[in-house]
Amino acid sequence: MWDALVVGAGIIGLSTAYHIKRLNPHHRVLVVDMLGGPGRGNTARSVGMFRDFFHSRTNRLLAGSSVKFYMDVSKQAGLDLRMNGYLWILSPEEYRGIRGYLRGYEYRMYDGDELERLIGLNTSGNPKLGLPEVECGMLIPKAGSIDVKALVAYYYNQFLRMGGEARFGVKVRRLLLEAREAKGLPGEPHLWQDARVSGVETDVGLIRAKKTVVAVGGWAPVLMDRLGVECHVKAKKRQVFIVGARHGVLNRLVRAGGFLMEGYPPMFILPKFRVYVRPHPEKRLFFVGCSDHLGRPFMVEDKPRPEEEFYEYGIKPVLTHYLPSFSEAPVVGSWAGLYAICTLDHQPVVFEEADMIFVGGASGSGIIKADAVGRVAASLYSGLEEAELYDGRTMRVSDLGLRNRRVEREVFVI
Ligand SMILES: Cc1cc2nc3c(=O)[nH]c(=O)nc-3n(C[C@H](O)[C@H](O)[C@H](O)COP(=O)(O)OP(=O)(O)OC[C@H]3O[C@@H](n4cnc5c(N)ncnc54)[C@H](O)[C@@H]3O)c2cc1C
C-alpha cells in the first residue's frame, strides 16, 4: 500500500509529488502516467512562456512565487531562463482597463511610433475585422521563456532522489471507490456505507494508496465524471503555428533589439484577440497562437490536431494587420494541445474528497504556476491549513478548494 499515489506526471503532478515527498520524507510516493515518460502530455505542448503579471491576487501570488523559484534554481537545473519579457500591445480601451492593475509592477511603456520603428507595428485599426487601433505597448520585464523539458527533469529527478517512484505506460481506467468497512455485498459501496477512494484500477492491475492524487490536466473529466465528483475543469484545444524567420524582414524582427535582451525580443501579445507571437531567435522561428472561445468545444482529445484554416483564416488576418511582415511568412510546422480550464474562474482547483486529492485547472498557465500549485496540493495532503510558498508568503489551502474557495476570476488568460 502506497501512502500517496499521484496519477499524472505532467508538471503539476510532478511538482505535487516532489513537494509531498519533501514535506513527508518517509512516505512512500508513487507517480503513474499512461505515457512513456514524465511531462509528455500537455506539458510538452506548451510554448514555455512565463510571467508574474496577472489580474487576480491569487495568480499573482502563485505565479510570483513560482517564478522566483524557477529563477533561483535556473542555473542548477539548466532551465535556460530568458528574461525577455512580455510586450502587451494595447488598444486605448485595453490600456484604460489595465492601468489600474499596474501598481506594484515593474513595467515600461512604448508609444506607437517606437513600436513602429522597433517591430514594424501597424498601429491603425481595421473596422472590417473589428480590430482596434494601438494606443501603446506595455513591457513586463519579470517574464520570459523557460526550458520546460528541463523543468520537468528537475522535479522528476529530485523526486526520485528523495526516494519517490514512478511507473510509465500505466493507464488509469477508474478511481477505485470502496467501503471503509466492506460487507461483501454486491455493488458496494452502498449509500449508507462510508466510502473512500482507495487507489486506482489500471490496465495492469490495481494500485492501492492511502491518498490518491488526481493530476491529469485536461483529462480530468474522464476520471472525475466517472467518480461522480464535479471538479469544474474542462479541456479545450489550443494550437500553435511555427512561422519560419530565416529570411528578409522577419529575420530582422526575430532578433529585434530595443527591449530587454539585445537580439532577443519579448513575446508580443496583439490587441483584442490576444494573438501571441513568441520569437525564437536561435532557431529563427516564431511560435504563434491564440486562445479562441466561442465555437471551440470543450472536449478531451488524446491527440488534438492543429487546423490549417484556423491559422490561415483566423489568426493570420489579425497577425498580418498589426505585423505586416508576416504576410508572406511560411508556416513550417504546428502542434495542438489541451488547456485544462477551470470554468469557475480560470484559477487552479485543489480539493480533497474521500481520500482523493484533485489538483488541476491551471487554465493555460500551468508551467508558470506549477511550483506554487504543487506546494498547495502537498500541503493539503500533509493536513496543513496554510501552504508555505517559496517566496516566503503563505496561502490558505482552502482558497483553491471548492467549499471555501476564495479567488478572483482571472482575466489575463492568453
Ligand atoms: C498550446 C499550449 C501552449 C501553452 N503554453 C503555455 C505557456 O507558455 N506557459 C504556461 O505556463 N503554460 C502553457 N500552457 C499550459 C500548460 O502546458 C499546462 O497548464 C500544464 O502543462 C498543465 O500541466 P498538467 O500537469 O496539469 O497537465 P499535463 O501535462 O497534461 O499532465 C497530465 C498527465 O496526466 C496523464 N494522464 C491523463 N489521464 C491519465 C490516465 N487515465 N492514466 C494515467 N495517466 C493519465 C497524461 O498522460 C499527462 O501526462 C500551454 C498549453 C498548451 C496546450
The ligand as a MOL file (V3000), in Angstrom:
LIG
                    3D

  0  0  0     0  0            999 V3000
M  V30 BEGIN CTAB
M  V30 COUNTS 53 58 0 0 0
M  V30 BEGIN ATOM
M  V30 1 C -0.5660 25.0190 -26.9440 0
M  V30 2 C -0.3030 25.2580 -25.4810 0
M  V30 3 C 0.5710 26.2710 -25.0900 0
M  V30 4 C 0.8060 26.5040 -23.7330 0
M  V30 5 N 1.7170 27.4560 -23.3580 0
M  V30 6 C 1.9700 27.6750 -22.0350 0
M  V30 7 C 2.9420 28.6300 -21.6130 0
M  V30 8 O 3.6070 29.2680 -22.4230 0
M  V30 9 N 3.1280 28.8180 -20.2760 0
M  V30 10 C 2.4050 28.1160 -19.3380 0
M  V30 11 O 2.5880 28.3470 -18.1470 0
M  V30 12 N 1.5020 27.1930 -19.7210 0
M  V30 13 C 1.2660 26.9510 -21.0300 0
M  V30 14 N 0.3530 26.0040 -21.4130 0
M  V30 15 C -0.3940 25.2990 -20.3720 0
M  V30 16 C 0.4590 24.2360 -19.7390 0
M  V30 17 O 1.0160 23.4130 -20.7370 0
M  V30 18 C -0.4190 23.4380 -18.7970 0
M  V30 19 O -1.0950 24.3130 -17.8970 0
M  V30 20 C 0.3770 22.4510 -17.9760 0
M  V30 21 O 1.2370 21.7010 -18.7830 0
M  V30 22 C -0.5890 21.5480 -17.2480 0
M  V30 23 O 0.1250 20.5370 -16.6010 0
M  V30 24 P -0.6400 19.2910 -16.0340 0
M  V30 25 O 0.3500 18.5050 -15.2830 0
M  V30 26 O -1.8650 19.7480 -15.3190 0
M  V30 27 O -1.1840 18.5280 -17.3330 0
M  V30 28 P -0.4410 17.5070 -18.3200 0
M  V30 29 O 0.9230 17.9380 -18.6470 0
M  V30 30 O -1.3630 17.2750 -19.4520 0
M  V30 31 O -0.2980 16.2040 -17.4430 0
M  V30 32 C -1.3580 15.3210 -17.1940 0
M  V30 33 C -0.7910 13.9280 -17.2750 0
M  V30 34 O -1.7990 13.0040 -16.8640 0
M  V30 35 C -1.6560 11.8500 -17.6380 0
M  V30 36 N -2.9380 11.1310 -17.6350 0
M  V30 37 C -4.1340 11.6080 -18.0250 0
M  V30 38 N -5.0840 10.6720 -17.8680 0
M  V30 39 C -4.4630 9.5750 -17.3770 0
M  V30 40 C -4.9050 8.2720 -17.0300 0
M  V30 41 N -6.1860 7.9170 -17.1400 0
M  V30 42 N -3.9950 7.3820 -16.5810 0
M  V30 43 C -2.6840 7.7270 -16.4550 0
M  V30 44 N -2.2100 8.9440 -16.7800 0
M  V30 45 C -3.0910 9.8590 -17.2300 0
M  V30 46 C -1.2800 12.3570 -19.0210 0
M  V30 47 O -0.6230 11.3770 -19.7690 0
M  V30 48 C -0.3850 13.5530 -18.6890 0
M  V30 49 O 0.9870 13.2300 -18.7210 0
M  V30 50 C 0.1280 25.7240 -22.7590 0
M  V30 51 C -0.7250 24.6950 -23.1530 0
M  V30 52 C -0.9380 24.4500 -24.4970 0
M  V30 53 C -1.8600 23.3420 -24.8990 0
M  V30 END ATOM
M  V30 BEGIN BOND
M  V30 1 1 1 2
M  V30 2 1 2 3
M  V30 3 2 2 52
M  V30 4 2 3 4
M  V30 5 1 4 5
M  V30 6 1 4 50
M  V30 7 2 5 6
M  V30 8 1 6 7
M  V30 9 1 6 13
M  V30 10 2 7 8
M  V30 11 1 7 9
M  V30 12 1 9 10
M  V30 13 2 10 11
M  V30 14 1 10 12
M  V30 15 2 12 13
M  V30 16 1 13 14
M  V30 17 1 14 15
M  V30 18 1 14 50
M  V30 19 1 15 16
M  V30 20 1 16 17
M  V30 21 1 16 18
M  V30 22 1 18 19
M  V30 23 1 18 20
M  V30 24 1 20 21
M  V30 25 1 20 22
M  V30 26 1 22 23
M  V30 27 1 23 24
M  V30 28 2 24 25
M  V30 29 1 24 26
M  V30 30 1 24 27
M  V30 31 1 27 28
M  V30 32 2 28 29
M  V30 33 1 28 30
M  V30 34 1 28 31
M  V30 35 1 31 32
M  V30 36 1 32 33
M  V30 37 1 33 34
M  V30 38 1 33 48
M  V30 39 1 34 35
M  V30 40 1 35 36
M  V30 41 1 35 46
M  V30 42 1 36 37
M  V30 43 1 36 45
M  V30 44 2 37 38
M  V30 45 1 38 39
M  V30 46 1 39 40
M  V30 47 2 39 45
M  V30 48 1 40 41
M  V30 49 2 40 42
M  V30 50 1 42 43
M  V30 51 2 43 44
M  V30 52 1 44 45
M  V30 53 1 46 47
M  V30 54 1 46 48
M  V30 55 1 48 49
M  V30 56 2 50 51
M  V30 57 1 51 52
M  V30 58 1 52 53
M  V30 END BOND
M  V30 END CTAB
M  END
